[in-house]
Amino acid sequence: MKFAKEKIKYPDGSFELFLPKNWNWKVENYENKSEIILGIDAISKPDKENYINIISIQKTKGFSIDKSLESEYNMALNNFQKNKSLKLIESGKTKLLENLSYYIHSKSNTGNYGEVEIITLITKSNDNNFYHLTVSASTTKELKLNMAVMIQCLKTFKQYK
């Protein structure tokens, strides 16, 4: 799939990836959240129906006690299952990124047009922390295209620190 994209790099050089060229992105401030180390949010321009798509990348200290990738995934899955507004589509291991990762694919359970569909990838960072890479798209007629573009972006994710 071809689309106009640009490479962005986190200011301290922790990671880089390609984003769609016309998207806005910003470094997020997580000073009040001790478990999140750093992150960005990238947001598309609203479509004709005023829906947006979001890519969010967070580096975390981890939410599990033993700091293993599988435990981090299980903790995220357990937290997800407590959220009654989302329905699990599927989850498991994936080799989408350079390293072994886990994914959680879910969507809002309202059944309404435009509700959110989410895919989160969880992978170990080089410094024994974790990256949570999340894409969110509205369930519109462009859902498959929008998800494909965002997943292509996640495939370009490279961590350095």
N, CA and C atoms as an extended XYZ file, in Angstrom:
483
Properties=species:S:1:pos:R:3:atomname:S:1:resname:S:1:resid:I:1 pbc="F F F"
N         0.836       -1.172        0.000 N   MET     1
C         0.000        0.000        0.000 CA  MET     1
C         0.885        1.241        0.000 C   MET     1
N         0.588        2.160       -0.891 N   LYS     2
C         1.382        3.383       -0.994 CA  LYS     2
C         0.568        4.570       -0.505 C   LYS     2
N         1.231        5.405        0.267 N   PHE     3
C         0.631        6.651        0.733 CA  PHE     3
C         1.772        7.588        1.100 C   PHE     3
N         1.494        8.886        1.046 N   ALA     4
C         2.527        9.877        1.382 CA  ALA     4
C         2.813        9.800        2.871 C   ALA     4
N         4.092        9.692        3.209 N   LYS     5
C         4.450        9.561        4.617 CA  LYS     5
C         5.707       10.347        4.922 C   LYS     5
N         5.936       10.565        6.207 N   GLU     6
C         7.144       11.246        6.655 CA  GLU     6
C         7.682       10.532        7.886 C   GLU     6
N         9.008       10.521        7.999 N   LYS     7
C         9.639        9.891        9.155 CA  LYS     7
C         9.654       10.882       10.308 C   LYS     7
N         9.232       10.409       11.470 N   ILE     8
C         9.323       11.237       12.671 CA  ILE     8
C        10.192       10.500       13.682 C   ILE     8
N        10.890       11.273       14.476 N   LYS     9
C        11.773       10.704       15.488 CA  LYS     9
C        11.447       11.355       16.825 C   LYS     9
N        11.340       10.535       17.871 N   TYR    10
C        11.112       11.086       19.203 CA  TYR    10
C        12.298       11.982       19.547 C   TYR    10
N        12.070       13.142       20.186 N   PRO    11
C        13.151       14.115       20.408 CA  PRO    11
C        14.424       13.569       21.054 C   PRO    11
N        14.321       12.602       21.966 N   ASP    12
C        15.544       12.073       22.588 CA  ASP    12
C        16.138       10.897       21.818 C   ASP    12
N        15.564       10.583       20.652 N   GLY    13
C        16.084        9.509       19.817 CA  GLY    13
C        15.660        8.115       20.243 C   GLY    13
N        14.679        7.996       21.123 N   SER    14
C        14.234        6.684       21.610 CA  SER    14
C        13.664        5.807       20.504 C   SER    14
N        12.914        6.411       19.580 N   PHE    15
C        12.293        5.631       18.507 CA  PHE    15
C        11.980        6.530       17.326 C   PHE    15
N        11.674        5.872       16.221 N   GLU    16
C        11.209        6.573       15.029 CA  GLU    16
C        10.195        5.693       14.322 C   GLU    16
N         9.398        6.307       13.474 N   LEU    17
C         8.480        5.599       12.604 CA  LEU    17
C         7.988        6.566       11.542 C   LEU    17
N         7.358        6.022       10.532 N   PHE    18
C         6.737        6.842        9.504 CA  PHE    18
C         5.275        7.063        9.868 C   PHE    18
N         4.808        8.284        9.623 N   LEU    19
C         3.407        8.651        9.801 CA  LEU    19
C         2.882        9.192        8.478 C   LEU    19
N         1.559        9.110        8.253 N   PRO    20
C         1.009        9.759        7.065 CA  PRO    20
C         1.411       11.234        7.049 C   PRO    20
N         1.747       11.728        5.879 N   LYS    21
C         2.355       13.055        5.730 CA  LYS    21
C         1.514       14.203        6.296 C   LYS    21
N         0.222       14.133        6.177 N   ASN    22
C        -0.610       15.265        6.600 CA  ASN    22
C        -1.109       15.154        8.043 C   ASN    22
N        -0.544       14.244        8.825 N   TRP    23
C        -0.968       14.082       10.214 CA  TRP    23
C        -0.205       15.031       11.132 C   TRP    23
N        -0.859       15.428       12.215 N   ASN    24
C        -0.208       16.218       13.262 CA  ASN    24
C         0.206       15.280       14.386 C   ASN    24
N         1.387       15.500       14.922 N   TRP    25
C         1.817       14.683       16.061 CA  TRP    25
C         2.457       15.573       17.106 C   TRP    25
N         2.405       15.094       18.343 N   LYS    26
C         3.015       15.856       19.432 CA  LYS    26
C         3.514       14.897       20.502 C   LYS    26
N         4.546       15.351       21.196 N   VAL    27
C         5.072       14.623       22.342 CA  VAL    27
C         4.100       14.845       23.492 C   VAL    27
N         3.718       13.768       24.146 N   GLU    28
C         2.791       13.872       25.273 CA  GLU    28
C         3.551       14.054       26.583 C   GLU    28
N         2.926       14.743       27.518 N   ASN    29
C         3.502       14.978       28.840 CA  ASN    29
C         2.884       13.982       29.821 C   ASN    29
N         3.711       13.107       30.367 N   TYR    30
C         3.228       12.093       31.306 CA  TYR    30
C         3.802       12.290       32.705 C   TYR    30
N         4.072       13.519       33.090 N   GLU    31
C         4.656       13.795       34.404 CA  GLU    31
C         3.803       13.269       35.553 C   GLU    31
N         2.496       13.234       35.393 N   ASN    32
C         1.606       12.786       36.466 CA  ASN    32
C         1.321       11.292       36.427 C   ASN    32
N         1.936       10.571       35.505 N   LYS    33
C         1.724        9.128       35.393 CA  LYS    33
C         3.066        8.433       35.536 C   LYS    33
N         3.328        7.907       36.706 N   SER    34
C         4.655        7.366       37.012 CA  SER    34
C         5.027        6.148       36.174 C   SER    34
N         4.037        5.384       35.697 N   GLU    35
C         4.361        4.183       34.929 CA  GLU    35
C         4.673        4.467       33.457 C   GLU    35
N         4.314        5.652       32.941 N   ILE    36
C         4.576        5.985       31.535 CA  ILE    36
C         5.830        6.848       31.455 C   ILE    36
N         6.784        6.407       30.651 N   ILE    37
C         8.073        7.086       30.520 CA  ILE    37
C         8.009        8.197       29.481 C   ILE    37
N         7.465        7.890       28.304 N   LEU    38
C         7.384        8.869       27.222 CA  LEU    38
C         6.347        8.418       26.216 C   LEU    38
N         6.020        9.310       25.272 N   GLY    39
C         5.066        8.919       24.249 CA  GLY    39
C         4.700       10.049       23.316 C   GLY    39
N         4.025        9.665       22.254 N   ILE    40
C         3.497       10.623       21.286 CA  ILE    40
C         2.071       10.234       20.926 C   ILE    40
N         1.333       11.198       20.434 N   ASP    41
C         0.043       10.969       19.799 CA  ASP    41
C         0.102       11.616       18.426 C   ASP    41
N        -0.370       10.889       17.434 N   ALA    42
C        -0.462       11.406       16.066 CA  ALA    42
C        -1.926       11.326       15.647 C   ALA    42
N        -2.433       12.407       15.085 N   ILE    43
C        -3.856       12.503       14.777 CA  ILE    43
C        -4.045       12.929       13.326 C   ILE    43
N        -4.953       12.223       12.651 N   SER    44
C        -5.269       12.568       11.265 CA  SER    44
C        -6.114       13.831       11.222 C   SER    44
N        -6.177       14.412       10.059 N   LYS    45
C        -7.136       15.491        9.841 CA  LYS    45
C        -8.528       14.845        9.805 C   LYS    45
N        -9.569       15.542       10.251 N   PRO    46
C       -10.916       14.965       10.191 CA  PRO    46
C       -11.312       14.643        8.750 C   PRO    46
N       -12.018       13.519        8.575 N   ASP    47
C       -12.502       13.170        7.243 CA  ASP    47
C       -13.772       13.969        6.936 C   ASP    47
N       -14.440       13.651        5.831 N   LYS    48
C       -15.636       14.390        5.417 CA  LYS    48
C       -16.754       14.327        6.450 C   LYS    48
N       -16.754       13.240        7.233 N   GLU    49
C       -17.785       13.075        8.260 CA  GLU    49
C       -17.293       13.526        9.640 C   GLU    49
N       -16.112       14.130        9.662 N   ASN    50
C       -15.503       14.676       10.878 CA  ASN    50
C       -14.938       13.618       11.826 C   ASN    50
N       -14.639       12.418       11.313 N   TYR    51
C       -14.003       11.376       12.120 CA  TYR    51
C       -12.488       11.482       11.971 C   TYR    51
N       -11.777       11.100       13.033 N   ILE    52
C       -10.313       11.125       13.000 CA  ILE    52
C        -9.759        9.734       13.310 C   ILE    52
N        -8.479        9.554       13.010 N   ASN    53
C        -7.737        8.343       13.338 CA  ASN    53
C        -6.563        8.755       14.213 C   ASN    53
N        -6.150        7.857       15.094 N   ILE    54
C        -5.089        8.185       16.051 CA  ILE    54
C        -4.072        7.055       16.136 C   ILE    54
N        -2.799        7.428       16.161 N   ILE    55
C        -1.718        6.510       16.496 CA  ILE    55
C        -1.101        7.036       17.786 C   ILE    55
N        -0.999        6.160       18.774 N   SER    56
C        -0.427        6.534       20.065 CA  SER    56
C         0.700        5.562       20.399 C   SER    56
N         1.840        6.099       20.785 N   ILE    57
C         2.970        5.263       21.184 CA  ILE    57
C         3.385        5.684       22.582 C   ILE    57
N         3.423        4.713       23.476 N   GLN    58
C         3.840        4.979       24.853 CA  GLN    58
C         4.912        3.979       25.259 C   GLN    58
N         5.947        4.492       25.882 N   LYS    59
C         6.952        3.631       26.503 CA  LYS    59
C         6.631        3.618       27.987 C   LYS    59
N         6.447        2.418       28.543 N   THR    60
C         6.049        2.300       29.942 CA  THR    60
C         7.057        1.485       30.741 C   THR    60
N         7.007        1.684       32.042 N   LYS    61
C         7.817        0.866       32.950 CA  LYS    61
C         7.212       -0.519       33.093 C   LYS    61
N         6.006       -0.670       32.645 N   GLY    62
C         5.304       -1.949       32.745 CA  GLY    62
C         4.293       -1.924       33.868 C   GLY    62
N         3.252       -2.673       33.659 N   PHE    63
C         2.169       -2.745       34.627 CA  PHE    63
C         2.179       -4.083       35.357 C   PHE    63
N         3.047       -5.006       34.920 N   SER    64
C         3.142       -6.321       35.549 CA  SER    64
C         4.315       -6.340       36.522 C   SER    64
N         4.281       -7.271       37.440 N   ILE    65
C         5.312       -7.341       38.475 CA  ILE    65
C         6.611       -7.949       37.952 C   ILE    65
N         6.522       -9.018       37.157 N   ASP    66
C         7.760       -9.723       36.774 CA  ASP    66
C         8.448       -9.192       35.512 C   ASP    66
N         7.878       -8.157       34.884 N   LYS    67
C         8.510       -7.472       33.741 CA  LYS    67
C         8.724       -8.366       32.516 C   LYS    67
N         7.988       -9.463       32.387 N   SER    68
C         8.087      -10.264       31.167 CA  SER    68
C         7.054       -9.753       30.168 C   SER    68
N         7.331       -9.947       28.893 N   LEU    69
C         6.411       -9.503       27.847 CA  LEU    69
C         5.058      -10.197       27.990 C   LEU    69
N         5.074      -11.484       28.246 N   GLU    70
C         3.817      -12.222       28.384 CA  GLU    70
C         2.999      -11.711       29.574 C   GLU    70
N         3.646      -11.414       30.687 N   SER    71
C         2.935      -10.872       31.854 CA  SER    71
C         2.364       -9.489       31.560 C   SER    71
N         3.123       -8.681       30.833 N   GLU    72
C         2.645       -7.345       30.460 CA  GLU    72
C         1.396       -7.452       29.577 C   GLU    72
N         1.429       -8.372       28.630 N   TYR    73
C         0.278       -8.623       27.758 CA  TYR    73
C        -0.922       -9.090       28.587 C   TYR    73
N        -0.704      -10.060       29.474 N   ASN    74
C        -1.804      -10.576       30.296 CA  ASN    74
C        -2.402       -9.487       31.177 C   ASN    74
N        -1.557       -8.621       31.721 N   MET    75
C        -2.041       -7.509       32.540 CA  MET    75
C        -2.881       -6.553       31.681 C   MET    75
N        -2.401       -6.235       30.487 N   ALA    76
C        -3.153       -5.351       29.584 CA  ALA    76
C        -4.479       -5.995       29.187 C   ALA    76
N        -4.466       -7.295       28.914 N   LEU    77
C        -5.687       -8.008       28.536 CA  LEU    77
C        -6.681       -8.019       29.699 C   LEU    77
N        -6.196       -8.252       30.912 N   ASN    78
C        -7.074       -8.221       32.095 CA  ASN    78
C        -7.676       -6.837       32.290 C   ASN    78
N        -6.874       -5.792       32.133 N   ASN    79
C        -7.387       -4.424       32.251 CA  ASN    79
C        -8.412       -4.138       31.169 C   ASN    79
N        -8.145       -4.623       29.958 N   PHE    80
C        -9.085       -4.447       28.849 CA  PHE    80
C       -10.430       -5.085       29.185 C   PHE    80
N       -10.389       -6.296       29.720 N   GLN    81
C       -11.627       -7.036       29.983 CA  GLN    81
C       -12.489       -6.370       31.052 C   GLN    81
N       -11.918       -5.478       31.834 N   LYS    82
C       -12.687       -4.722       32.828 CA  LYS    82
C       -13.459       -3.577       32.180 C   LYS    82
N       -13.067       -3.199       30.959 N   ASN    83
C       -13.705       -2.095       30.249 CA  ASN    83
C       -14.932       -2.625       29.512 C   ASN    83
N       -16.090       -2.389       30.061 N   LYS    84
C       -17.335       -2.937       29.504 CA  LYS    84
C       -17.776       -2.248       28.211 C   LYS    84
N       -17.153       -1.126       27.862 N   SER    85
C       -17.569       -0.426       26.644 CA  SER    85
C       -16.850       -0.956       25.402 C   SER    85
N       -15.887       -1.873       25.589 N   LEU    86
C       -15.151       -2.444       24.463 CA  LEU    86
C       -15.380       -3.947       24.363 C   LEU    86
N       -15.390       -4.436       23.132 N   LYS    87
C       -15.562       -5.863       22.865 CA  LYS    87
C       -14.279       -6.388       22.229 C   LYS    87
N       -13.762       -7.501       22.743 N   LEU    88
C       -12.551       -8.112       22.205 CA  LEU    88
C       -12.858       -8.786       20.875 C   LEU    88
N       -12.069       -8.465       19.851 N   ILE    89
C       -12.194       -9.136       18.562 CA  ILE    89
C       -11.250      -10.327       18.546 C   ILE    89
N        -9.972      -10.076       18.828 N   GLU    90
C        -9.002      -11.157       18.978 CA  GLU    90
C        -7.742      -10.614       19.627 C   GLU    90
N        -6.902      -11.539       20.106 N   SER    91
C        -5.644      -11.143       20.727 CA  SER    91
C        -4.681      -12.318       20.664 C   SER    91
N        -3.389      -12.023       20.832 N   GLY    92
C        -2.394      -13.092       20.818 CA  GLY    92
C        -1.026      -12.581       20.422 C   GLY    92
N        -0.149      -13.517       20.037 N   LYS    93
C         1.215      -13.183       19.616 CA  LYS    93
C         1.219      -12.737       18.163 C   LYS    93
N         2.184      -11.901       17.826 N   THR    94
C         2.363      -11.474       16.439 CA  THR    94
C         3.835      -11.187       16.180 C   THR    94
N         4.224      -11.291       14.932 N   LYS    95
C         5.579      -10.925       14.520 CA  LYS    95
C         5.533       -9.685       13.630 C   LYS    95
N         4.552       -8.835       13.853 N   LEU    96
C         4.376       -7.628       13.051 CA  LEU    96
C         5.557       -6.679       13.202 C   LEU    96
N         6.109       -6.590       14.395 N   LEU    97
C         7.257       -5.722       14.645 CA  LEU    97
C         8.540       -6.537       14.555 C   LEU    97
N         9.693       -5.865       14.688 N   GLU    98
C        10.981       -6.557       14.639 CA  GLU    98
C        11.091       -7.622       15.719 C   GLU    98
N        10.577       -7.323       16.904 N   ASN    99
C        10.644       -8.243       18.037 CA  ASN    99
C         9.295       -8.916       18.243 C   ASN    99
N         9.305      -10.004       18.991 N   LEU   100
C         8.061      -10.654       19.368 CA  LEU   100
C         7.154       -9.633       20.040 C   LEU   100
N         5.886       -9.664       19.704 N   SER   101
C         4.913       -8.730       20.254 CA  SER   101
C         3.614       -9.464       20.518 C   SER   101
N         2.777       -8.834       21.298 N   TYR   102
C         1.412       -9.294       21.504 CA  TYR   102
C         0.477       -8.197       21.015 C   TYR   102
N        -0.735       -8.596       20.626 N   TYR   103
C        -1.708       -7.602       20.178 CA  TYR   103
C        -3.051       -7.832       20.859 C   TYR   103
N        -3.803       -6.758       20.977 N   ILE   104
C        -5.183       -6.794       21.451 CA  ILE   104
C        -5.995       -5.978       20.449 C   ILE   104
N        -6.969       -6.618       19.814 N   HIS   105
C        -7.813       -5.977       18.806 CA  HIS   105
C        -9.227       -5.912       19.387 C   HIS   105
N        -9.761       -4.704       19.478 N   SER   106
C       -11.070       -4.522       20.094 CA  SER   106
C       -11.853       -3.436       19.374 C   SER   106
N       -13.114       -3.326       19.744 N   LYS   107
C       -13.934       -2.232       19.223 CA  LYS   107
C       -15.028       -1.906       20.223 C   LYS   107
N       -15.599       -0.725       20.068 N   SER   108
C       -16.725       -0.325       20.913 CA  SER   108
C       -17.856       -1.317       20.709 C   SER   108
N       -18.634       -1.535       21.733 N   ASN   109
C       -19.699       -2.535       21.609 CA  ASN   109
C       -21.085       -1.926       21.410 C   ASN   109
N       -21.139       -0.676       20.990 N   THR   110
C       -22.445       -0.041       20.789 CA  THR   110
C       -23.095       -0.457       19.476 C   THR   110
N       -22.281       -0.811       18.487 N   GLY   111
C       -22.820       -1.139       17.176 CA  GLY   111
C       -23.137        0.083       16.338 C   GLY   111
N       -22.800        1.258       16.823 N   ASN   112
C       -23.095        2.499       16.110 CA  ASN   112
C       -22.058        2.785       15.030 C   ASN   112
N       -22.515        3.394       13.957 N   TYR   113
C       -21.614        3.845       12.908 CA  TYR   113
C       -20.645        4.854       13.512 C   TYR   113
N       -19.378        4.710       13.185 N   GLY   114
C       -18.381        5.657       13.656 CA  GLY   114
C       -17.755        5.316       14.998 C   GLY   114
N       -18.225        4.229       15.628 N   GLU   115
C       -17.605        3.855       16.909 CA  GLU   115
C       -16.142        3.489       16.681 C   GLU   115
N       -15.371        3.392       17.747 N   VAL   116
C       -13.929        3.205       17.624 CA  VAL   116
C       -13.546        1.722       17.543 C   VAL   116
N       -12.550        1.449       16.703 N   GLU   117
C       -11.908        0.135       16.646 CA  GLU   117
C       -10.434        0.363       16.964 C   GLU   117
N        -9.861       -0.503       17.800 N   ILE   118
C        -8.521       -0.282       18.355 CA  ILE   118
C        -7.663       -1.535       18.211 C   ILE   118
N        -6.411       -1.340       17.826 N   ILE   119
C        -5.417       -2.413       17.864 CA  ILE   119
C        -4.231       -1.890       18.660 C   ILE   119
N        -3.842       -2.636       19.693 N   THR   120
C        -2.674       -2.289       20.500 CA  THR   120
C        -1.635       -3.391       20.362 C   THR   120
N        -0.410       -2.995       20.065 N   LEU   121
C         0.727       -3.915       20.045 CA  LEU   121
C         1.573       -3.636       21.277 C   LEU   121
N         2.018       -4.688       21.929 N   ILE   122
C         2.874       -4.559       23.114 CA  ILE   122
C         4.170       -5.297       22.826 C   ILE   122
N         5.289       -4.598       22.977 N   THR   123
C         6.594       -5.209       22.733 CA  THR   123
C         7.579       -4.742       23.795 C   THR   123
N         8.606       -5.515       23.997 N   LYS   124
C         9.640       -5.183       24.995 CA  LYS   124
C        10.552       -4.110       24.406 C   LYS   124
N        10.952       -3.164       25.234 N   SER   125
C        11.903       -2.143       24.784 CA  SER   125
C        13.321       -2.645       25.020 C   SER   125
N        14.272       -1.979       24.402 N   ASN   126
C        15.676       -2.380       24.531 CA  ASN   126
C        16.206       -2.235       25.949 C   ASN   126
N        15.551       -1.412       26.776 N   ASP   127
C        16.023       -1.190       28.146 CA  ASP   127
C        15.131       -1.866       29.192 C   ASP   127
N        14.491       -2.967       28.785 N   ASN   128
C        13.698       -3.802       29.688 CA  ASN   128
C        12.414       -3.132       30.169 C   ASN   128
N        11.911       -2.181       29.396 N   ASN   129
C        10.597       -1.604       29.626 CA  ASN   129
C         9.700       -2.104       28.499 C   ASN   129
N         8.611       -1.408       28.208 N   PHE   130
C         7.674       -1.869       27.187 CA  PHE   130
C         7.204       -0.707       26.327 C   PHE   130
N         6.901       -1.015       25.071 N   TYR   131
C         6.214       -0.074       24.196 CA  TYR   131
C         4.802       -0.587       23.963 C   TYR   131
N         3.840        0.325       24.082 N   HIS   132
C         2.452        0.062       23.730 CA  HIS   132
C         2.169        0.936       22.512 C   HIS   132
N         1.952        0.308       21.361 N   LEU   133
C         1.675        1.018       20.115 CA  LEU   133
C         0.210        0.792       19.777 C   LEU   133
N        -0.561        1.863       19.719 N   THR   134
C        -2.008        1.747       19.559 CA  THR   134
C        -2.485        2.539       18.353 C   THR   134
N        -3.345        1.906       17.559 N   VAL   135
C        -4.029        2.601       16.468 CA  VAL   135
C        -5.523        2.564       16.758 C   VAL   135
N        -6.185        3.679       16.496 N   SER   136
C        -7.625        3.799       16.727 CA  SER   136
C        -8.260        4.430       15.502 C   SER   136
N        -9.313        3.788       15.006 N   ALA   137
C       -10.016        4.308       13.830 CA  ALA   137
C       -11.516        4.214       14.058 C   ALA   137
N       -12.236        5.114       13.442 N   SER   138
C       -13.695        5.079       13.500 CA  SER   138
C       -14.210        4.047       12.510 C   SER   138
N       -15.271        3.348       12.900 N   THR   139
C       -15.844        2.325       12.022 CA  THR   139
C       -16.742        2.998       10.985 C   THR   139
N       -16.080        3.523        9.973 N   THR   140
C       -16.758        4.153        8.837 CA  THR   140
C       -16.498        3.283        7.610 C   THR   140
N       -16.973        3.730        6.466 N   LYS   141
C       -16.727        2.955        5.240 CA  LYS   141
C       -15.244        2.894        4.893 C   LYS   141
N       -14.430        3.772        5.473 N   GLU   142
C       -12.982        3.795        5.231 CA  GLU   142
C       -12.186        3.043        6.303 C   GLU   142
N       -12.856        2.287        7.167 N   LEU   143
C       -12.181        1.625        8.289 CA  LEU   143
C       -11.014        0.751        7.836 C   LEU   143
N       -11.243       -0.136        6.885 N   LYS   144
C       -10.178       -1.064        6.468 CA  LYS   144
C        -8.982       -0.319        5.890 C   LYS   144
N        -9.227        0.676        5.073 N   LEU   145
C        -8.142        1.474        4.502 CA  LEU   145
C        -7.383        2.212        5.604 C   LEU   145
N        -8.115        2.858        6.505 N   ASN   146
C        -7.472        3.609        7.584 CA  ASN   146
C        -6.643        2.700        8.485 C   ASN   146
N        -7.185        1.537        8.832 N   MET   147
C        -6.434        0.588        9.665 CA  MET   147
C        -5.191        0.095        8.924 C   MET   147
N        -5.323       -0.199        7.642 N   ALA   148
C        -4.177       -0.683        6.862 CA  ALA   148
C        -3.056        0.353        6.837 C   ALA   148
N        -3.406        1.611        6.639 N   VAL   149
C        -2.403        2.686        6.624 CA  VAL   149
C        -1.710        2.771        7.979 C   VAL   149
N        -2.487        2.740        9.052 N   MET   150
C        -1.888        2.879       10.382 CA  MET   150
C        -1.036        1.670       10.759 C   MET   150
N        -1.469        0.478       10.390 N   ILE   151
C        -0.659       -0.726       10.666 CA  ILE   151
C         0.641       -0.658        9.872 C   ILE   151
N         0.570       -0.177        8.624 N   GLN   152
C         1.806        0.007        7.839 CA  GLN   152
C         2.760        0.948        8.568 C   GLN   152
N         2.222        1.986        9.179 N   CYS   153
C         3.060        2.913        9.949 CA  CYS   153
C         3.699        2.203       11.138 C   CYS   153
N         2.919        1.419       11.873 N   LEU   154
C         3.479        0.707       13.027 CA  LEU   154
C         4.587       -0.256       12.608 C   LEU   154
N         4.460       -0.838       11.426 N   LYS   155
C         5.495       -1.762       10.936 CA  LYS   155
C         6.837       -1.063       10.747 C   LYS   155
N         6.834        0.261       10.620 N   THR   156
C         8.089        1.004       10.429 CA  THR   156
C         8.714        1.425       11.758 C   THR   156
N         8.069        1.107       12.871 N   PHE   157
C         8.558        1.488       14.202 CA  PHE   157
C         9.925        0.860       14.465 C   PHE   157
N        10.873        1.701       14.856 N   LYS   158
C        12.209        1.237       15.234 CA  LYS   158
C        12.584        1.909       16.545 C   LYS   158
N        13.009        1.113       17.503 N   GLN   159
C        13.438        1.676       18.787 CA  GLN   159
C        14.955        1.695       18.853 C   GLN   159
N        15.472        2.705       19.536 N   TYR   160
C        16.920        2.875       19.649 CA  TYR   160
C        17.397        2.902       21.089 C   TYR   160
N        16.559        3.318       22.007 N   LYS   161
C        16.961        3.413       23.422 CA  LYS   161
C        16.069        2.543       24.270 C   LYS   161
